[in-house]
Each structure stands twice: as structure tokens, then as C-alpha cells.
Amino acid sequence: MKKTIFSALLLAGLAINAKAQDFPEDIKPLVTKYACTACHKVDARLVGPAYTDVAKKKYTNEKIVELIGAPKPSNWPGYPPMAALKVPKEDAMKIAGWINSLAAKSKGKAKKS
């Protein structure tokens, strides 16, 4: 019980500190509402992988929606396991579509050495 309460407080604190301005206006309310920003940033590792890294996995939108509700920690070794989230399918599909749109954007960026 104490661990659950601590985790909830930690996530809430991280969500408040996340840079929501990195998200498009139509996605920002969703990632805030479902506390995605507590663990994920657009292009940098936080607790979980960056959304640009998720996009590189080339999951379908449907697969991302599935993984939001039933995460598979084996897909992301080296990261803490993601908690299953109850995100309505319509909202999850919007988030998934946006995540996948990042793959095209990251192709144009040169990798820094």
C-alpha cells in the first residue's frame, strides 16, 4: 500500500515538472490527463523511453494501444516496467498516431556523435 501511494505521488510530481510544451496542442491534454508525461518525453529518456524511440520500433497504432493497456516489459529492457493504463481507445489511438508520426520527423535529424 505504501509503495502504491509513493509511486502515485512520484508520478504526480514528475507530471507537474514535465515539459508539456514539447507536445502538440491536440496531444498535450491527453498525455497530461493520463500522466504519460510522468515517465515519457518526446525526444529524451526519462523514466521510460522517449516517444521518438517508441516510434522507431515501428509498432502499429493498434499495437501501441494494446501496449498502453497491457505493457510488455520485455520490449524495453533496461527500463522499469510500465504500469497498465486505462486509456479509452479513442484517446489511445490519437496518442499512438502522434507517436508514430515522430518516426518520419526523426529520420530527417542527423545523429549527434
Buried (B, 14 or more C-beta within 10 A) or exposed (E): EEEEEEEEEEBEEBBEEBEBEBBEEEBBEBBBEBBBBBBBBBEEEBBBBBBBBBBBBEBEBEBBBBBBEEBEEEBBEEBEEBEEBEBEEEBBBBBBEBBBEBBEEBEEEEEEE
